[in-house]
Amino acid sequence: MIRDARVKPHTHIYTGVATKTINLTEGAYVRLHSLKREGESFSDVVDRLTGKFALLDLVGVLDEKSALRIRRAKRDLGRRLRRGVNARRRG
């Protein structure tokens, strides 16, 4: 079989989630592995260390009064932004 040097064969296993393979030095791997908590994947560790979180992690953080104030502030900000966009379109 003759292979074109420009074509690099690869294997892809579909898992339902997009994945990337990364290379780590042995030291980086040991440090990352030492940060893993029981039941965590390496992706979980990276997400935790880089500040990524699921919105469901926020459930129960605010009391109902605070949540209502934030909803109103968000609604009011949206209205002000739309007014500004509409004014620029007209002007």
Rosetta blueprint (number, residue, H / E / L):
1 M L
2 I L
3 R L
4 D L
5 A L
6 R L
7 V L
8 K L
9 P L
10 H L
11 T L
12 H L
13 I L
14 Y L
15 T L
16 G L
17 V L
18 A L
19 T L
20 K L
21 T L
22 I L
23 N L
24 L L
25 T L
26 E H
27 G H
28 A H
29 Y H
30 V H
31 R H
32 L H
33 H H
34 S H
35 L H
36 K L
37 R L
38 E L
39 G L
40 E L
41 S L
42 F H
43 S H
44 D H
45 V H
46 V H
47 D H
48 R H
49 L H
50 T L
51 G L
52 K L
53 F L
54 A L
55 L H
56 L H
57 D H
58 L H
59 V L
60 G L
61 V L
62 L L
63 D L
64 E H
65 K H
66 S H
67 A H
68 L H
69 R H
70 I H
71 R H
72 R H
73 A H
74 K H
75 R H
76 D H
77 L H
78 G H
79 R H
80 R H
81 L H
82 R H
83 R H
84 G H
85 V H
86 N H
87 A H
88 R H
89 R H
90 R H
91 G L
